[in-house]
Amino acid sequence: MSQGSRQSRNLILAAMIFAVAMTFIDQTTVSIAVPTIQHELGLTSTGVQWVVNGYILSLAALFALGGRLSDIFGHRRMCVIGVVIFAATSTMCGLTPKGSYAEAWIVTFRVLQGAGGAIMFPAALAIVVQTFPLRERGKALAIFFGIAGGLTAIGPILGGSLTQWTWRAIFWVNIPVALVALVLIAISKP
């Protein structure tokens, strides 16, 4: 295998890791910030449960549909759409207004954020599988899940640190990660 094709594959792998890293980090950062979010927005206990569970529920419920859409419309296209949806809804979660609309606002955008993850994740996984030849696929998938999953451990530290500044930052941190993912996708052209 040529050095160029190896570098190209590694760049594609990095792009997909950045794309799915948001979903892994998000699950733990939000859980850490929940008490602060509830207090500052005046959310009910049911509402705050939906902030966490609405995301996970939509991610899980739409995952198979995201994979199917990826097969139909193209893996790269759906990965990009998923990253954009995830980043946009993260932004909107961070912009949740205080007052009577806060609960409906943040729960709605958390559910849509999960839908973005459900579109992005299976597409990214398919890209990794298609990019690497059979002999290298196991190693590539181990790196993909190892790094992306390992980022889950960063979530509590990141969530605690960002919440000290403002809880809104736990959502805004997804924006630069999404931008890096989109740049790497544009460069690597999986």
Accessible surface in RSA format (square Angstrom, percent):
REM  Atomic radii and reference values for relative SASA: ProtOr
REM  Chains: A
REM  Algorithm: Lee & Richards
REM  Probe-radius: 1.40
REM  Slices: 20
REM RES _ NUM      All-atoms   Total-Side   Main-Chain    Non-polar    All polar
REM                ABS   REL    ABS   REL    ABS   REL    ABS   REL    ABS   REL
RES MET A   1   110.45  57.2  25.53  16.9  84.92 202.2  42.30  36.0  68.15  90.3
RES SER A   2    72.16  61.0  55.52  74.1  16.64  38.3  53.77 114.5  18.39  25.8
RES GLN A   3   111.45  62.3 103.84  75.9   7.61  18.1  52.22 111.2  59.22  44.9
RES GLY A   4    45.60  56.2   0.00   N/A  45.60  56.2  34.69  95.2  10.90  24.4
RES SER A   5    40.17  33.9  32.35  43.2   7.82  18.0  34.87  74.3   5.30   7.4
RES ARG A   6   106.46  44.7 106.23  54.2   0.23   0.5  31.57  43.1  74.89  45.4
RES GLN A   7   107.13  59.9 101.55  74.2   5.58  13.3  32.94  70.1  74.19  56.3
RES SER A   8    48.77  41.2  42.65  56.9   6.13  14.1  28.21  60.1  20.56  28.8
RES ARG A   9    50.28  21.1  50.28  25.6   0.00   0.0   7.18   9.8  43.09  26.1
RES ASN A  10    73.64  50.8  68.40  66.1   5.24  12.6  23.27  56.0  50.37  48.7
RES LEU A  11    55.87  31.1  52.46  37.5   3.41   8.6  55.24  38.8   0.64   1.7
RES ILE A  12    13.28   7.6  13.28   9.9   0.00   0.0  13.28   9.6   0.00   0.0
RES LEU A  13    10.98   6.1  10.98   7.9   0.00   0.0  10.98   7.7   0.00   0.0
RES ALA A  14    33.93  31.2  29.81  46.0   4.12   9.4  33.60  47.3   0.33   0.9
RES ALA A  15     0.00   0.0   0.00   0.0   0.00   0.0   0.00   0.0   0.00   0.0
RES MET A  16     0.06   0.0   0.06   0.0   0.00   0.0   0.06   0.0   0.00   0.0
RES ILE A  17    16.10   9.2  16.10  12.0   0.00   0.0  16.10  11.6   0.00   0.0
RES PHE A  18    76.24  38.1  75.82  47.0   0.42   1.1  76.24  46.2   0.00   0.0
RES ALA A  19     0.00   0.0   0.00   0.0   0.00   0.0   0.00   0.0   0.00   0.0
RES VAL A  20     0.00   0.0   0.00   0.0   0.00   0.0   0.00   0.0   0.00   0.0
RES ALA A  21     3.33   3.1   3.33   5.1   0.00   0.0   3.33   4.7   0.00   0.0
RES MET A  22     0.51   0.3   0.17   0.1   0.34   0.8   0.51   0.4   0.00   0.0
RES THR A  23     2.32   1.6   2.32   2.3   0.00   0.0   0.82   1.1   1.50   2.3
RES PHE A  24    41.67  20.8  41.39  25.6   0.27   0.7  41.65  25.3   0.02   0.1
RES ILE A  25    16.44   9.4  16.44  12.2   0.00   0.0  16.44  11.8   0.00   0.0
RES ASP A  26     0.65   0.5   0.00   0.0   0.65   1.5   0.65   1.5   0.00   0.0
RES GLN A  27    66.48  37.2  57.07  41.7   9.41  22.4   8.95  19.0  57.53  43.6
RES THR A  28    30.30  21.6  28.94  29.3   1.36   3.2  30.00  40.3   0.30   0.5
RES THR A  29     0.37   0.3   0.37   0.4   0.00   0.0   0.00   0.0   0.37   0.6
RES VAL A  30     0.81   0.5   0.81   0.7   0.00   0.0   0.81   0.7   0.00   0.0
RES SER A  31    56.86  48.0  41.72  55.7  15.14  34.9  30.07  64.0  26.79  37.5
RES ILE A  32    76.42  43.5  61.80  46.0  14.62  35.2  64.32  46.3  12.09  32.8
RES ALA A  33     0.00   0.0   0.00   0.0   0.00   0.0   0.00   0.0   0.00   0.0
RES VAL A  34    25.47  16.8  25.47  23.1   0.00   0.0  25.47  22.1   0.00   0.0
RES PRO A  35    87.08  63.5  79.07  72.1   8.01  29.1  83.06  68.6   4.03  25.0
RES THR A  36    41.01  29.2  36.42  36.9   4.59  10.9  20.12  27.0  20.89  31.6
RES ILE A  37     0.01   0.0   0.01   0.0   0.00   0.0   0.01   0.0   0.00   0.0
RES GLN A  38    55.98  31.3  54.82  40.1   1.16   2.8  11.46  24.4  44.53  33.8
RES HIS A  39   153.34  83.8 131.45  91.4  21.89  56.0  86.99  89.7  66.35  77.2
RES GLU A  40    72.45  41.6  55.93  42.3  16.52  39.3  19.44  37.6  53.01  43.3
RES LEU A  41    10.89   6.1   0.00   0.0  10.89  27.4   1.85   1.3   9.04  24.3
RES GLY A  42    62.45  77.0   0.00   N/A  62.45  77.0  33.68  92.4  28.77  64.4
RES LEU A  43    10.61   5.9   0.86   0.6   9.76  24.5   1.40   1.0   9.22  24.8
RES THR A  44    78.54  55.9  69.81  70.8   8.73  20.8  76.52 102.8   2.02   3.1
RES SER A  45    73.54  62.1  68.25  91.1   5.29  12.2  36.33  77.4  37.21  52.1
RES THR A  46    82.21  58.5  81.52  82.6   0.68   1.6  48.48  65.1  33.72  51.0
RES GLY A  47     2.91   3.6   0.00   N/A   2.91   3.6   2.91   8.0   0.00   0.0
RES VAL A  48    12.65   8.3  12.24  11.1   0.41   1.0  12.24  10.6   0.41   1.1
RES GLN A  49   107.48  60.1 103.07  75.3   4.40  10.5  27.45  58.4  80.02  60.7
RES TRP A  50   108.86  43.7 108.59  52.6   0.27   0.6  86.61  46.2  22.26  36.1
RES VAL A  51     0.00   0.0   0.00   0.0   0.00   0.0   0.00   0.0   0.00   0.0
RES VAL A  52    31.43  20.7  31.36  28.4   0.07   0.2  31.36  27.3   0.07   0.2
RES ASN A  53    77.81  53.7  77.11  74.5   0.70   1.7  19.32  46.5  58.49  56.5
RES GLY A  54     0.71   0.9   0.00   N/A   0.71   0.9   0.21   0.6   0.50   1.1
RES TYR A  55     0.71   0.3   0.71   0.4   0.00   0.0   0.71   0.5   0.00   0.0
RES ILE A  56    80.97  46.1  80.77  60.2   0.21   0.5  80.77  58.2   0.21   0.6
RES LEU A  57   103.27  57.5 100.12  71.6   3.14   7.9 103.01  72.3   0.26   0.7
RES SER A  58     9.53   8.1   5.40   7.2   4.13   9.5   9.31  19.8   0.22   0.3
RES LEU A  59    23.27  13.0  23.27  16.6   0.00   0.0  23.27  16.3   0.00   0.0
RES ALA A  60    71.55  65.8  47.41  73.2  24.15  54.9  54.94  77.4  16.61  44.0
RES ALA A  61    71.42  65.7  36.30  56.0  35.12  79.9  48.16  67.8  23.26  61.6
RES LEU A  62    62.76  35.0  62.37  44.6   0.40   1.0  62.37  43.8   0.40   1.1
RES PHE A  63    73.66  36.9  73.40  45.5   0.26   0.7  73.40  44.5   0.26   0.7
RES ALA A  64    83.53  76.8  67.16 103.6  16.36  37.2  76.37 107.5   7.16  19.0
RES LEU A  65    94.34  52.5  88.09  63.0   6.25  15.7  92.23  64.8   2.11   5.7
RES GLY A  66     0.95   1.2   0.00   N/A   0.95   1.2   0.60   1.6   0.35   0.8
RES GLY A  67    17.43  21.5   0.00   N/A  17.43  21.5  16.58  45.5   0.85   1.9
RES ARG A  68   140.13  58.8 136.93  69.8   3.20   7.6  49.37  67.5  90.76  55.0
RES LEU A  69    44.87  25.0  44.87  32.1   0.00   0.0  44.87  31.5   0.00   0.0
RES SER A  70     1.35   1.1   0.94   1.2   0.41   0.9   0.94   2.0   0.41   0.6
RES ASP A  71    90.96  63.7  60.88  60.6  30.08  71.1  15.64  36.8  75.33  75.1
RES ILE A  72    96.58  55.0  64.20  47.8  32.38  78.0  70.24  50.6  26.34  71.5
RES PHE A  73   103.29  51.7  91.53  56.7  11.76  30.6  96.69  58.6   6.60  18.9
RES GLY A  74    29.81  36.8   0.00   N/A  29.81  36.8  28.75  78.9   1.07   2.4
RES HIS A  75    31.05  17.0  26.88  18.7   4.16  10.7  15.72  16.2  15.33  17.8
RES ARG A  76   100.88  42.4  97.93  49.9   2.95   7.0  20.38  27.9  80.50  48.8
RES ARG A  77   143.84  60.4 133.58  68.1  10.26  24.4  40.59  55.5 103.25  62.6
RES MET A  78    12.43   6.4  12.43   8.2   0.00   0.0   9.69   8.2   2.73   3.6
RES CYS A  79     0.10   0.1   0.10   0.1   0.00   0.0   0.10   0.3   0.00   0.0
RES VAL A  80    46.35  30.5  46.35  42.0   0.00   0.0  46.35  40.3   0.00   0.0
RES ILE A  81    67.40  38.4  65.34  48.7   2.05   5.0  67.35  48.5   0.05   0.1
RES GLY A  82     0.00   0.0   0.00   N/A   0.00   0.0   0.00   0.0   0.00   0.0
RES VAL A  83     0.00   0.0   0.00   0.0   0.00   0.0   0.00   0.0   0.00   0.0
RES VAL A  84    72.84  47.9  70.99  64.3   1.85   4.5  72.33  62.8   0.51   1.4
RES ILE A  85    53.78  30.6  51.47  38.3   2.31   5.6  53.78  38.7   0.00   0.0
RES PHE A  86     0.00   0.0   0.00   0.0   0.00   0.0   0.00   0.0   0.00   0.0
RES ALA A  87    15.99  14.7  15.74  24.3   0.25   0.6  15.99  22.5   0.00   0.0
RES ALA A  88    51.82  47.6  43.25  66.7   8.58  19.5  50.70  71.4   1.12   3.0
RES THR A  89    10.46   7.4  10.46  10.6   0.00   0.0  10.46  14.1   0.00   0.0
RES SER A  90     0.00   0.0   0.00   0.0   0.00   0.0   0.00   0.0   0.00   0.0
RES THR A  91    40.61  28.9  40.61  41.2   0.00   0.0  33.74  45.3   6.87  10.4
RES MET A  92    58.33  30.2  58.33  38.6   0.00   0.0  39.04  33.2  19.29  25.6
RES CYS A  93     0.00   0.0   0.00   0.0   0.00   0.0   0.00   0.0   0.00   0.0
RES GLY A  94     0.08   0.1   0.00   N/A   0.08   0.1   0.00   0.0   0.08   0.2
RES LEU A  95    94.07  52.4  80.44  57.5  13.63  34.3  82.37  57.8  11.70  31.5
RES THR A  96     0.70   0.5   0.00   0.0   0.70   1.7   0.00   0.0   0.70   1.1
RES PRO A  97    51.60  37.6  42.64  38.9   8.96  32.6  51.60  42.6   0.00   0.0
RES LYS A  98   136.92  66.8 110.83  68.0  26.09  62.1  61.82  55.6  75.09  80.0
RES GLY A  99    49.01  60.4   0.00   N/A  49.01  60.4  38.18 104.8  10.83  24.3
RES SER A 100   107.68  91.0  65.10  86.9  42.58  98.1  59.03 125.7  48.65  68.2
RES TYR A 101   165.46  77.2 164.68  93.7   0.78   2.0 116.24  87.4  49.22  60.7
RES ALA A 102     0.81   0.7   0.78   1.2   0.03   0.1   0.78   1.1   0.03   0.1
RES GLU A 103    55.19  31.7  54.02  40.9   1.17   2.8  22.25  43.0  32.93  26.9
RES ALA A 104    64.90  59.7  53.98  83.3  10.92  24.8  63.22  89.0   1.68   4.4
RES TRP A 105    75.19  30.2  67.39  32.6   7.80  18.3  74.68  39.8   0.51   0.8
RES ILE A 106     0.00   0.0   0.00   0.0   0.00   0.0   0.00   0.0   0.00   0.0
RES VAL A 107    28.68  18.9  28.68  26.0   0.00   0.0  28.68  24.9   0.00   0.0
RES THR A 108    69.61  49.5  64.34  65.2   5.27  12.6  45.48  61.1  24.13  36.5
RES PHE A 109    41.17  20.6  41.17  25.5   0.00   0.0  41.17  25.0   0.00   0.0
RES ARG A 110     2.25   0.9   2.25   1.1   0.00   0.0   0.00   0.0   2.25   1.4
RES VAL A 111    52.61  34.6  52.61  47.6   0.00   0.0  52.61  45.7   0.00   0.0
RES LEU A 112    79.09  44.0  79.09  56.6   0.00   0.0  79.09  55.5   0.00   0.0
RES GLN A 113     0.00   0.0   0.00   0.0   0.00   0.0   0.00   0.0   0.00   0.0
RES GLY A 114     0.00   0.0   0.00   N/A   0.00   0.0   0.00   0.0   0.00   0.0
RES ALA A 115    18.45  17.0  18.23  28.1   0.23   0.5  18.23  25.7   0.23   0.6
RES GLY A 116     0.00   0.0   0.00   N/A   0.00   0.0   0.00   0.0   0.00   0.0
RES GLY A 117     0.00   0.0   0.00   N/A   0.00   0.0   0.00   0.0   0.00   0.0
RES ALA A 118     0.11   0.1   0.11   0.2   0.00   0.0   0.11   0.2   0.00   0.0
RES ILE A 119    26.38  15.0  26.38  19.7   0.00   0.0  26.38  19.0   0.00   0.0
RES MET A 120     0.00   0.0   0.00   0.0   0.00   0.0   0.00   0.0   0.00   0.0
RES PHE A 121    22.20  11.1  22.20  13.7   0.00   0.0  22.20  13.5   0.00   0.0
RES PRO A 122    15.32  11.2  10.40   9.5   4.92  17.9  11.18   9.2   4.14  25.7
RES ALA A 123     0.00   0.0   0.00   0.0   0.00   0.0   0.00   0.0   0.00   0.0
RES ALA A 124     0.00   0.0   0.00   0.0   0.00   0.0   0.00   0.0   0.00   0.0
RES LEU A 125    48.38  26.9  48.38  34.6   0.00   0.0  48.38  34.0   0.00   0.0
RES ALA A 126    23.97  22.0  17.86  27.6   6.11  13.9  23.57  33.2   0.40   1.0
RES ILE A 127     6.68   3.8   5.79   4.3   0.89   2.2   6.68   4.8   0.00   0.0
RES VAL A 128     0.07   0.0   0.05   0.0   0.01   0.0   0.07   0.1   0.00   0.0
RES VAL A 129    48.76  32.1  48.76  44.1   0.00   0.0  48.76  42.4   0.00   0.0
RES GLN A 130   124.95  69.9  93.33  68.2  31.62  75.3  38.40  81.7  86.55  65.6
RES THR A 131    28.29  20.1  10.73  10.9  17.56  41.9  12.49  16.8  15.80  23.9
RES PHE A 132    12.44   6.2  10.71   6.6   1.73   4.5  11.56   7.0   0.88   2.5
RES PRO A 133    54.94  40.0  43.26  39.4  11.68  42.5  54.46  45.0   0.48   3.0
RES LEU A 134   140.73  78.4 126.62  90.6  14.11  35.5 126.62  88.9  14.11  38.0
RES ARG A 135   235.51  98.9 198.21 101.0  37.31  88.8  79.12 108.1 156.39  94.8
RES GLU A 136    50.04  28.7  47.75  36.1   2.29   5.5  28.59  55.3  21.45  17.5
RES ARG A 137    65.12  27.3  65.12  33.2   0.00   0.0  14.38  19.7  50.74  30.8
RES GLY A 138    50.40  62.1   0.00   N/A  50.40  62.1  40.50 111.1   9.90  22.2
RES LYS A 139   151.18  73.8 140.23  86.0  10.95  26.1  88.60  79.7  62.58  66.7
RES ALA A 140     2.68   2.5   0.53   0.8   2.15   4.9   2.33   3.3   0.35   0.9
RES LEU A 141    43.16  24.0  42.86  30.7   0.30   0.7  43.07  30.2   0.08   0.2
RES ALA A 142    66.39  61.0  48.39  74.7  18.01  41.0  59.27  83.5   7.12  18.9
RES ILE A 143    64.46  36.7  58.95  43.9   5.52  13.3  64.42  46.4   0.04   0.1
RES PHE A 144     0.15   0.1   0.15   0.1   0.00   0.0   0.15   0.1   0.00   0.0
RES PHE A 145    86.30  43.2  80.38  49.8   5.92  15.4  80.55  48.8   5.76  16.5
RES GLY A 146    47.24  58.3   0.00   N/A  47.24  58.3  36.17  99.3  11.06  24.8
RES ILE A 147    86.13  49.0  79.74  59.4   6.39  15.4  84.91  61.1   1.22   3.3
RES ALA A 148     0.00   0.0   0.00   0.0   0.00   0.0   0.00   0.0   0.00   0.0
RES GLY A 149    26.21  32.3   0.00   N/A  26.21  32.3  17.67  48.5   8.54  19.1
RES GLY A 150    40.56  50.0   0.00   N/A  40.56  50.0  33.14  90.9   7.43  16.6
RES LEU A 151    37.15  20.7  36.98  26.5   0.17   0.4  36.98  26.0   0.17   0.5
RES THR A 152    42.80  30.4  41.89  42.5   0.91   2.2  39.71  53.3   3.10   4.7
RES ALA A 153    71.53  65.8  54.58  84.2  16.96  38.6  64.42  90.7   7.11  18.8
RES ILE A 154    76.97  43.8  76.71  57.1   0.26   0.6  76.97  55.4   0.00   0.0
RES GLY A 155     0.00   0.0   0.00   N/A   0.00   0.0   0.00   0.0   0.00   0.0
RES PRO A 156    56.08  40.9  49.72  45.3   6.36  23.1  50.26  41.5   5.82  36.2
RES ILE A 157   129.20  73.5 121.11  90.2   8.08  19.5 128.15  92.3   1.05   2.8
RES LEU A 158    42.75  23.8  40.70  29.1   2.05   5.2  42.73  30.0   0.02   0.1
RES GLY A 159     0.00   0.0   0.00   N/A   0.00   0.0   0.00   0.0   0.00   0.0
RES GLY A 160    25.05  30.9   0.00   N/A  25.05  30.9  24.44  67.1   0.61   1.4
RES SER A 161    67.54  57.1  51.13  68.2  16.41  37.8  33.71  71.8  33.83  47.4
RES LEU A 162    35.04  19.5  34.52  24.7   0.52   1.3  35.04  24.6   0.00   0.0
RES THR A 163    23.66  16.8  13.54  13.7  10.12  24.1  13.54  18.2  10.12  15.3
RES GLN A 164   160.29  89.6 126.38  92.4  33.90  80.7  41.71  88.8 118.58  89.9
RES TRP A 165   183.63  73.7 152.84  74.0  30.79  72.3 129.68  69.1  53.94  87.5
RES THR A 166    33.93  24.1  28.18  28.6   5.74  13.7  25.72  34.5   8.21  12.4
RES TRP A 167     0.75   0.3   0.26   0.1   0.49   1.1   0.13   0.1   0.62   1.0
RES ARG A 168    42.87  18.0  42.87  21.9   0.00   0.0  15.18  20.8  27.68  16.8
RES ALA A 169     3.67   3.4   3.17   4.9   0.50   1.1   3.17   4.5   0.50   1.3
RES ILE A 170     0.64   0.4   0.00   0.0   0.64   1.5   0.00   0.0   0.64   1.7
RES PHE A 171     0.00   0.0   0.00   0.0   0.00   0.0   0.00   0.0   0.00   0.0
RES TRP A 172    75.94  30.5  72.50  35.1   3.44   8.1  70.38  37.5   5.56   9.0
RES VAL A 173    36.34  23.9  30.51  27.6   5.84  14.1  35.86  31.2   0.48   1.3
RES ASN A 174     1.76   1.2   1.76   1.7   0.00   0.0   0.00   0.0   1.76   1.7
RES ILE A 175    52.55  29.9  52.51  39.1   0.04   0.1  52.51  37.8   0.04   0.1
RES PRO A 176    72.97  53.2  71.04  64.8   1.93   7.0  72.72  60.0   0.24   1.5
RES VAL A 177    28.26  18.6  27.15  24.6   1.11   2.7  28.19  24.5   0.07   0.2
RES ALA A 178     1.13   1.0   1.13   1.7   0.00   0.0   1.13   1.6   0.00   0.0
RES LEU A 179   103.42  57.6 103.19  73.8   0.23   0.6 103.29  72.5   0.13   0.4
RES VAL A 180    61.51  40.5  58.82  53.2   2.70   6.5  61.40  53.3   0.11   0.3
RES ALA A 181     0.00   0.0   0.00   0.0   0.00   0.0   0.00   0.0   0.00   0.0
RES LEU A 182    44.17  24.6  39.51  28.3   4.66  11.7  39.86  28.0   4.31  11.6
RES VAL A 183    85.50  56.3  82.84  75.0   2.66   6.4  85.47  74.3   0.03   0.1
RES LEU A 184    28.23  15.7  28.23  20.2   0.00   0.0  28.23  19.8   0.00   0.0
RES ILE A 185     4.04   2.3   4.04   3.0   0.00   0.0   4.04   2.9   0.00   0.0
RES ALA A 186    62.65  57.6  48.61  75.0  14.05  32.0  57.79  81.4   4.86  12.9
RES ILE A 187   107.87  61.4  85.97  64.0  21.89  52.8  91.03  65.5  16.84  45.7
RES SER A 188    13.66  11.5   0.00   0.0  13.66  31.5   3.54   7.5  10.12  14.2
RES LYS A 189   139.07  67.8 120.80  74.1  18.27  43.5  84.00  75.6  55.07  58.7
RES PRO A 190    37.89  27.6   0.10   0.1  37.79 137.4  26.82  22.1  11.07  68.8
END  Absolute sums over single chains surface
CHAIN  1 A     8923.2       7489.4       1433.8       6340.3       2582.8
END  Absolute sums over all chains
TOTAL          8923.2       7489.4       1433.8       6340.3       2582.8
